[in-house]
Amino acid sequence: MLIDNHGRIINYMRLAVTDRCNLRCFYCMPEEGLNWLSRAELMTYEEMLHASEFLVNMGIDKIRITGGEPFVRKDIMHLLTGLSQLVGLKELTITTNGVLTAPYVAQMKALGIKSVNLSLDTLDPNRFFAITRRDEFADVMNTLDELLKHDFEVKINAVVMDGRNTQDIIPLVELTKDMPVSVRFIEEMPFNGDDHTYRGLNWDHVRILNEIQASYPTIKKVRDPAYSTSYNYQIPGHKGSIGIIAAYSRTFCGTCNRIRITPQGTLKNCLYDDGVLNIRDLMRAGLSDDEIKASLLNAFSHRVADGWEAERLRVEKTGIHESMATIGG
């Protein structure tokens, strides 16, 4: 079991397999995209599997595959197959935008993957195009249909953005009436690739809940799972549920159980830090697993108390200029 310097268990790793994405969401990156990492800068699948194996041996029992968009990377099923076979890994999940995912759903199910997070900020095709700068709404909805057909646990992640999609809050909530999905509303964060100025948070978790309560006054709070980043709710009579993630307010830091590894192998103890060591470089330098584990344990023993501390330390050095695509969400 991994325990950090604040007594928090670390058992969940988010592994970003690429920084590339086939959408250009305005809140994440410029319209022309980013300066993509070269193939040599990316961790190979073999390096990802090796790192995952010794981290699972250290105490990680849940891995979420993220990007960028994971299915943009060639032969992603090779990595998923290898990860699904790791002894000690209890849960393998994926976050995807759904554009390319549908053809892989049956294979994912066969590997034992049970849960998928689907990024979907609007149910209106025109607003989808305005937000993502791509006409891919039909493919995303097809992926949602395929996931439900194969009995996946589906979480729909929607970033709430003032003046962009707040009119979609209630339509997204209405999905939970007849679909067994969890619709999760996420506070907007400043990781935008410098494409637009982040003006602060106009829709925090309290305002989002108030908006939902105005249409559904019977909505009730339900118990949050251990280490949950979302406040969770249920509307009586609805098949699905609702979650609200205070991603900018950072109210969940006291129970944070997660680490992140970027596509180039940088370990992030916190979404808001700028990286604490590079696992890829340690492996390529020829360090043994025991030496790498020692470096990791040292990093875990110096985790910041919360995202506010991480952001303060980062801004003092480099500021926040990243895209969410480069850090895996």
C-alpha positions as MATLAB code, in Angstrom:
seq = 'MLIDNHGRIINYMRLAVTDRCNLRCFYCMPEEGLNWLSRAELMTYEEMLHASEFLVNMGIDKIRITGGEPFVRKDIMHLLTGLSQLVGLKELTITTNGVLTAPYVAQMKALGIKSVNLSLDTLDPNRFFAITRRDEFADVMNTLDELLKHDFEVKINAVVMDGRNTQDIIPLVELTKDMPVSVRFIEEMPFNGDDHTYRGLNWDHVRILNEIQASYPTIKKVRDPAYSTSYNYQIPGHKGSIGIIAAYSRTFCGTCNRIRITPQGTLKNCLYDDGVLNIRDLMRAGLSDDEIKASLLNAFSHRVADGWEAERLRVEKTGIHESMATIGG';
ca = [
       0.000    0.000    0.000;
       1.273    3.447   -0.963;
       0.761    6.198    1.613;
       1.833    9.804    1.002;
       3.190   12.332    3.504;
      -0.358   13.463    4.334;
      -1.564    9.960    5.149;
      -3.497    9.590    1.889;
      -3.595    6.244    0.109;
      -2.354    6.263   -3.505;
      -3.988    3.476   -5.504;
      -5.168    5.136   -8.726;
      -3.077    6.101  -11.759;
      -4.178    8.081  -14.801;
      -1.951    7.140  -17.741;
      -2.045    9.492  -20.737;
      -0.982    7.600  -23.852;
      -0.824   10.541  -26.273;
      -1.130   14.315  -26.365;
      -2.834   14.222  -29.772;
      -6.562   14.657  -30.203;
      -8.964   14.591  -33.129;
     -11.076   17.395  -31.643;
     -10.042   21.014  -31.026;
     -12.158   21.960  -28.023;
     -11.682   25.681  -27.520;
     -11.175   25.346  -23.748;
      -8.362   22.828  -24.224;
      -6.217   23.900  -27.180;
      -5.858   26.336  -30.090;
      -7.747   25.658  -33.316;
      -4.538   24.698  -35.112;
      -3.644   22.203  -32.387;
      -0.505   22.024  -30.270;
       3.163   21.368  -30.864;
       2.685   17.597  -30.726;
       5.281   15.395  -29.108;
       7.496   13.416  -31.459;
       7.358    9.618  -31.386;
      10.736    9.517  -29.614;
       9.414   11.743  -26.822;
       6.423    9.518  -26.153;
       6.710    6.558  -23.845;
       6.539    3.340  -25.842;
       3.814    0.844  -25.008;
       6.491   -1.438  -23.580;
       7.661    1.367  -21.270;
       4.087    2.071  -20.222;
       3.471   -1.592  -19.452;
       6.726   -1.856  -17.514;
       6.001    1.257  -15.470;
       2.437    0.112  -14.836;
       3.599   -3.311  -13.711;
       5.928   -2.074  -11.000;
       3.469    0.619   -9.901;
       0.773   -2.059   -9.535;
       3.273   -4.072   -7.480;
       3.708   -0.980   -5.292;
      -0.016   -0.584   -4.637;
      -1.782    0.912   -7.669;
      -4.925   -1.146   -8.331;
      -6.812    1.129  -10.747;
      -5.517    2.540  -14.034;
      -7.417    4.955  -16.250;
      -6.205    5.422  -19.818;
      -6.466    9.023  -21.027;
      -4.933   11.356  -23.622;
      -5.285   13.515  -25.645;
      -7.603   11.007  -27.189;
      -6.416    7.430  -26.506;
      -7.873    5.937  -29.689;
      -5.872    8.332  -31.852;
      -2.737    6.373  -30.922;
      -2.077    3.432  -33.214;
      -2.548   -0.110  -31.853;
      -4.046    1.082  -28.552;
      -5.639   -2.345  -28.074;
      -2.137   -3.817  -27.720;
      -1.560   -1.679  -24.635;
      -5.026   -2.331  -23.231;
      -4.539   -6.071  -23.633;
      -1.233   -5.977  -21.769;
      -2.624   -3.852  -18.954;
      -5.669   -6.102  -18.581;
      -3.331   -8.985  -17.783;
      -1.441   -7.291  -14.944;
      -1.711   -9.326  -11.755;
      -3.057   -7.121   -8.966;
      -4.809   -4.608  -11.187;
      -8.449   -4.537  -10.127;
      -9.838   -1.945  -12.511;
      -8.897   -0.720  -15.986;
     -10.945    2.185  -17.345;
     -10.801    4.634  -20.238;
     -11.676    8.276  -20.845;
     -12.488    9.010  -24.496;
     -14.184   11.635  -26.652;
     -15.965    8.821  -28.482;
     -15.147    9.843  -32.044;
     -13.154    6.683  -32.869;
     -14.233    4.418  -30.024;
     -17.305    2.533  -31.264;
     -15.467   -0.135  -33.321;
     -13.438   -1.140  -30.238;
     -16.273   -1.462  -27.728;
     -16.750   -5.225  -28.089;
     -12.992   -5.839  -27.777;
     -12.827   -3.653  -24.674;
     -15.643   -5.655  -23.126;
     -13.820   -8.906  -23.892;
     -10.751   -7.600  -22.038;
     -12.804   -7.083  -18.899;
     -13.049   -3.294  -19.135;
     -16.344   -2.361  -17.504;
     -16.324    1.433  -17.218;
     -15.809    4.244  -19.735;
     -15.911    8.000  -19.257;
     -17.280    9.744  -22.353;
     -16.539   13.443  -22.830;
     -19.661   15.199  -24.114;
     -20.267   18.879  -23.344;
     -23.524   19.338  -25.254;
     -26.374   17.419  -26.882;
     -26.821   20.032  -29.590;
     -24.894   19.271  -32.826;
     -24.339   22.952  -33.601;
     -22.978   23.729  -30.152;
     -20.875   20.571  -30.366;
     -19.258   21.945  -33.516;
     -18.770   25.376  -31.927;
     -17.068   23.854  -28.873;
     -14.992   21.132  -30.575;
     -14.462   22.785  -34.006;
     -15.213   19.397  -35.550;
     -18.395   17.819  -36.978;
     -18.219   14.523  -35.070;
     -21.376   14.592  -32.942;
     -23.003   11.593  -34.668;
     -19.940    9.380  -34.074;
     -19.853   10.290  -30.378;
     -23.529    9.432  -29.958;
     -22.951    6.156  -31.801;
     -20.234    5.323  -29.270;
     -22.636    6.087  -26.418;
     -25.178    3.702  -27.947;
     -22.553    0.960  -28.361;
     -21.320    1.324  -24.783;
     -24.832    1.017  -23.388;
     -25.599   -1.904  -25.700;
     -22.580   -3.736  -24.245;
     -23.600   -2.913  -20.648;
     -20.685   -0.620  -19.819;
     -20.840    1.642  -16.815;
     -20.893    4.993  -18.616;
     -20.015    8.342  -17.116;
     -20.667   11.352  -19.338;
     -18.273   14.198  -18.526;
     -19.450   17.719  -19.395;
     -17.348   20.810  -18.712;
     -19.669   23.680  -17.761;
     -18.668   26.895  -19.545;
     -20.315   30.263  -19.077;
     -21.911   31.493  -22.302;
     -21.152   28.259  -24.158;
     -23.197   25.333  -22.894;
     -25.010   26.176  -19.676;
     -28.265   25.688  -21.600;
     -27.234   22.028  -21.945;
     -27.210   21.302  -18.211;
     -30.866   20.295  -18.024;
     -30.931   18.329  -21.325;
     -27.910   16.364  -20.109;
     -29.621   15.733  -16.767;
     -32.643   14.441  -18.678;
     -30.495   11.641  -20.137;
     -30.509   10.051  -16.687;
     -34.278    9.543  -16.813;
     -34.173    6.593  -19.204;
     -30.459    5.786  -19.479;
     -28.363    4.074  -16.777;
     -25.619    6.712  -17.085;
     -23.914    9.041  -14.662;
     -23.841   12.574  -16.044;
     -21.041   14.520  -14.393;
     -20.703   18.278  -14.627;
     -17.153   19.595  -14.263;
     -16.063   23.081  -13.279;
     -13.983   24.708  -16.014;
     -10.233   24.797  -15.363;
      -7.422   27.052  -16.655;
      -5.582   24.372  -18.686;
      -6.443   25.747  -22.109;
      -3.235   25.719  -24.141;
      -3.197   29.543  -24.057;
      -5.847   29.738  -26.755;
      -8.147   31.944  -24.728;
      -7.957   33.881  -21.510;
      -9.330   32.042  -18.503;
     -11.533   34.587  -16.750;
     -12.152   32.641  -13.593;
     -15.008   30.448  -12.486;
     -18.537   31.714  -13.092;
     -20.214   28.320  -12.739;
     -18.945   26.584   -9.621;
     -20.337   23.367   -8.174;
     -22.868   25.262   -6.043;
     -24.299   27.195   -8.979;
     -24.486   24.052  -11.120;
     -26.458   22.262   -8.415;
     -28.786   25.241   -7.996;
     -29.471   25.203  -11.742;
     -30.431   21.530  -11.601;
     -32.524   21.948   -8.449;
     -34.572   24.687  -10.112;
     -35.876   22.107  -12.613;
     -35.681   19.051  -10.355;
     -36.474   20.165   -6.785;
     -36.741   16.536   -5.621;
     -33.107   15.785   -6.455;
     -31.406   14.216   -3.462;
     -27.841   13.753   -2.312;
     -26.562   10.176   -2.300;
     -23.501    8.736   -0.630;
     -20.233    9.529   -2.369;
     -17.902    6.548   -2.952;
     -14.514    6.526   -1.250;
     -12.058    8.955   -2.911;
     -14.835   10.397   -5.064;
     -14.061   13.657   -6.849;
     -17.760   14.262   -7.463;
     -20.695   15.191   -5.289;
     -23.326   12.645   -6.309;
     -27.089   12.997   -6.656;
     -30.141   11.045   -7.716;
     -33.463   12.217   -9.099;
     -36.280    9.920   -7.914;
     -37.516    7.711  -10.736;
     -34.448    8.217  -12.919;
     -32.328    5.249  -14.002;
     -29.088    7.208  -13.984;
     -27.377    9.577  -11.581;
     -25.696   12.983  -11.519;
     -22.278   14.054  -10.322;
     -20.753   17.500   -9.912;
     -16.959   17.748   -9.888;
     -15.414   20.755   -8.138;
     -12.322   20.589  -10.357;
     -11.388   24.243   -9.915;
     -12.718   24.646   -6.366;
     -10.709   21.527   -5.420;
     -12.823   20.502   -2.443;
     -11.729   16.841   -2.704;
      -7.964   17.222   -2.276;
      -8.012   15.897    1.273;
      -8.798   12.395    0.013;
      -6.819   12.454   -3.244;
      -5.699    8.927   -4.141;
      -4.422    9.547   -7.679;
      -1.271   10.196   -9.611;
      -0.832   11.025  -13.293;
       1.733   10.011  -15.874;
       1.909   12.159  -18.996;
       2.589   10.770  -22.495;
       6.294   11.596  -22.143;
       6.534    9.867  -18.765;
       6.315   12.796  -16.370;
       4.864   11.884  -12.992;
       2.387   14.433  -11.644;
       1.372   14.112   -8.009;
      -1.355   16.686   -8.653;
      -3.200   17.913  -11.717;
      -2.002   21.419  -10.871;
       1.698   20.679  -10.399;
       4.225   20.809  -13.241;
       5.666   17.326  -12.738;
       7.951   15.855  -10.099;
      10.090   13.335  -12.030;
      10.248   11.562  -15.379;
       9.802    7.793  -15.330;
      10.629    7.428  -19.018;
      14.012    9.071  -18.516;
      14.805    6.884  -15.508;
      14.010    3.735  -17.482;
      15.975    4.862  -20.524;
      18.940    5.727  -18.315;
      19.084    2.075  -17.300;
      17.981    2.398  -13.674;
      16.744   -0.796  -12.082;
      13.134   -1.218  -10.992;
      14.236   -0.907   -7.374;
      16.012    2.383   -8.101;
      12.975    3.739   -9.921;
      10.708    2.634   -7.075;
      12.943    4.477   -4.607;
      12.609    7.651   -6.689;
       8.853    7.236   -6.801;
       8.576    6.684   -3.065;
      10.597    9.828   -2.505;
       8.234   11.756   -4.798;
       5.171   10.376   -3.022;
       6.633   11.450    0.325;
       6.676   15.078   -0.835;
       3.150   15.533   -2.221;
       1.572   18.944   -1.786;
      -1.375   19.270    0.566;
      -3.805   20.344   -2.164;
      -4.193   21.789   -5.636;
      -3.993   25.354   -4.375;
      -0.510   24.779   -3.005;
       0.511   23.023   -6.224;
      -0.776   25.894   -8.340;
       0.943   28.510   -6.170;
       4.298   26.736   -6.420;
       3.866   26.274  -10.144;
       2.846   29.855  -10.903;
       5.895   31.113   -9.022;
       8.090   29.145  -11.467;
       6.345   28.663  -14.788;
       2.693   29.680  -14.628;
      -0.112   27.547  -16.062;
       0.086   27.315  -19.836;
      -0.591   23.648  -20.532;
      -3.432   22.090  -22.440;
      -5.420   19.392  -20.703;
      -4.474   17.194  -23.660;
      -0.849   17.147  -22.518;
      -1.567   16.103  -18.950;
      -4.403   13.612  -19.279;
      -7.086   15.384  -17.269;
];
